[in-house]
Each structure stands twice: as C-alpha cells, then as structure tokens.
Amino acid sequence: MTDSKRDAFLAGERHEDIAFYLAEDAVDDLGKLRDYGVDVPDGIVIVVDGENGRNAFQTATGQDPMAFAKQAMAEDGTVHADLAGGDCPEGDGPDHAVRFVFAFSEEQNEEVGDLYAEGDVIHAYAQCECGTAYSQKWVVGER
C-alpha cells in the first residue's frame, strides 16, 4: 500500500474504509502484513475497505473492532493524527506505548450537530501496553 490510501483516509475521502495501526510487538508476525500497509516508526498502518478492514483488525488483534471501540469510548485520550500512535491518559514511557489503533470516518452531517456539523469526522480508538483503551475524534483537517 502506498501512503496515499492513508492520506486519502485522513483527508475524509475514504469513508467506506477502516484504518488501523499495529505496533511491531502487537502481533506475532507483522511481516506478513507489510504488503498491505505503510511502514511507520514502530509498526504499520493499514487501510482496507470496511468489512474486510474490520475482519483484518479482528484477526490481527483478537479484538472485535466495534466492541473495542465501545470500550475505548469510555476514556478520552490523544490518538496521533497520522494514526501511528497515541498518548496514553495513564502515563508515558515504554509501558504506555500504543499496541494498536482502530479508526473510521464519517461524513459531515449538520443535522447531528456538534463536530459532525463542522466537517467530516475521524473516530480513532487506541489500546495501550498497560491495557488502557481510549479514544479521540476530530474534524478532518483540524489537527
């Protein structure tokens, strides 16, 4: 995959896709996934169409993506704008490195209000080495 798929996703041009980051030590064999993603420091970012993306995320992490997202919504945190990491709300250092990120986007929807009235929205959910799951959402282009 070229970085253009991730760039298009982050620009709000791939609402049908799922993006996810996997840290090198989060899965048994990241090498098999390198053909499907973009190498980033300490891992890989993959952008795949919706259903296949959810299935790939679950296979790689052992987590149901929507159950994970629901869990992560309970804790606000900072997910890096490039989806290749985050800042755990419980602390810093190697014990608080991101293991994986799951993200999707939604088109602007003025009827819903809030962020959705301002533009397309990225939803990102992260899992830390310490076990903390957290989330962040933002309007495309504002980070």
C-alpha positions as CSV (number, residue, x, y, z in Angstrom):
1,M,0.0,0.0,0.0
2,T,1.2,3.5,-0.7
3,D,0.8,6.3,1.8
4,S,-1.8,7.8,-0.5
5,K,-4.5,5.5,0.9
6,R,-3.8,6.7,4.4
7,D,-3.6,10.3,3.3
8,A,-6.9,9.9,1.5
9,F,-8.4,8.3,4.6
10,L,-7.2,11.1,6.8
11,A,-8.5,13.7,4.3
12,G,-12.0,12.3,4.7
13,E,-12.0,10.7,1.2
14,R,-12.5,7.1,2.2
15,H,-15.5,6.9,4.5
16,E,-16.1,3.3,3.5
17,D,-12.7,2.2,4.7
18,I,-11.2,1.2,8.1
19,A,-7.7,2.2,9.1
20,F,-5.6,0.6,11.8
21,Y,-2.2,0.7,13.3
22,L,-0.3,-2.3,14.7
23,A,2.8,-1.9,16.8
24,E,5.6,-4.3,15.8
25,D,5.2,-6.2,19.0
26,A,1.4,-6.3,19.0
27,V,1.1,-9.2,16.6
28,D,3.1,-12.4,16.1
29,D,4.2,-11.8,12.5
30,L,3.9,-8.2,11.3
31,G,6.0,-9.2,8.2
32,K,3.0,-10.9,6.6
33,L,1.1,-7.6,6.8
34,R,3.7,-5.3,5.3
35,D,2.3,-5.8,1.7
36,Y,-1.0,-4.4,2.9
37,G,0.2,-1.3,4.8
38,V,2.6,1.5,5.2
39,D,5.6,1.2,7.5
40,V,5.7,3.8,10.2
41,P,8.1,4.1,13.2
42,D,7.4,1.1,15.4
43,G,4.7,-0.5,13.3
44,I,2.4,-0.4,10.3
45,V,-0.7,1.4,9.2
46,I,-3.2,-0.4,7.1
47,V,-6.2,1.0,5.2
48,V,-8.8,-1.6,4.0
49,D,-12.4,-1.5,2.9
50,G,-14.9,-1.6,5.7
51,E,-15.9,-5.2,6.2
52,N,-12.5,-6.6,5.2
53,G,-10.9,-4.0,7.4
54,R,-12.9,-5.0,10.5
55,N,-12.1,-8.6,9.8
56,A,-8.4,-8.0,9.3
57,F,-8.3,-5.9,12.5
58,Q,-10.0,-8.7,14.5
59,T,-7.7,-11.4,13.1
60,A,-4.6,-9.3,13.8
61,T,-5.6,-8.2,17.3
62,G,-8.1,-10.8,18.6
63,Q,-10.4,-7.9,19.4
64,D,-13.9,-7.4,17.9
65,P,-13.5,-3.9,16.5
66,M,-16.9,-2.5,17.5
67,A,-16.7,-3.9,21.0
68,F,-13.2,-2.5,21.3
69,A,-14.4,0.9,20.1
70,K,-17.3,0.9,22.6
71,Q,-14.8,0.1,25.4
72,A,-12.4,2.8,24.3
73,M,-15.1,5.5,24.1
74,A,-15.2,5.4,27.9
75,E,-11.8,7.1,28.2
76,D,-10.7,10.2,26.4
77,G,-7.1,10.3,25.2
78,T,-4.9,11.5,22.3
79,V,-4.5,9.5,19.2
80,H,-1.9,10.8,16.8
81,A,-3.3,12.5,13.8
82,D,-1.4,10.1,11.5
83,L,-3.0,7.1,13.4
84,A,0.5,5.7,14.2
85,G,0.4,6.0,17.9
86,G,-1.1,7.9,20.8
87,D,-0.6,9.3,24.3
88,C,-2.0,7.1,27.0
89,P,-4.0,9.0,29.6
90,E,-2.5,6.8,32.3
91,G,1.2,7.9,31.7
92,D,4.2,7.8,29.4
93,G,7.2,5.6,28.7
94,P,7.5,2.1,27.3
95,D,4.7,0.7,29.5
96,H,2.3,3.2,27.8
97,A,3.2,2.7,24.1
98,V,0.2,2.1,21.8
99,R,-0.3,-1.5,20.8
100,F,-2.9,-0.8,18.1
101,V,-5.3,1.9,16.8
102,F,-8.6,1.3,15.0
103,A,-10.2,4.2,13.1
104,F,-13.1,5.1,10.7
105,S,-14.5,8.3,9.4
106,E,-18.0,9.8,9.0
107,E,-19.2,12.4,6.5
108,Q,-20.2,15.8,7.7
109,N,-23.8,15.7,9.0
110,E,-25.2,19.1,10.0
111,E,-28.4,17.5,11.3
112,V,-26.4,15.6,14.0
113,G,-24.7,18.8,15.1
114,D,-21.6,19.0,17.3
115,L,-18.4,18.1,15.5
116,Y,-20.4,16.5,12.7
117,A,-21.8,19.8,11.7
118,E,-18.2,21.2,11.3
119,G,-17.0,18.6,8.7
120,D,-16.0,15.0,8.2
121,V,-15.0,13.3,11.5
122,I,-12.3,10.7,12.2
123,H,-13.0,8.3,15.1
124,A,-9.9,6.7,16.5
125,Y,-9.6,4.1,19.3
126,A,-6.3,3.1,20.8
127,Q,-5.1,0.2,23.1
128,C,-2.0,0.9,25.3
129,E,0.6,-1.6,26.6
130,C,-0.8,-1.0,30.1
131,G,-4.2,-2.2,29.0
132,T,-5.9,1.2,28.9
133,A,-8.2,1.7,25.9
134,Y,-9.0,5.3,24.9
135,S,-10.5,7.3,22.1
136,Q,-10.4,10.6,20.3
137,K,-12.4,12.1,17.4
138,W,-11.7,15.1,15.4
139,V,-12.8,17.1,12.4
140,V,-10.8,16.3,9.3
141,G,-8.2,19.0,8.7
142,E,-8.2,20.5,12.2
143,R,-5.2,18.6,13.5
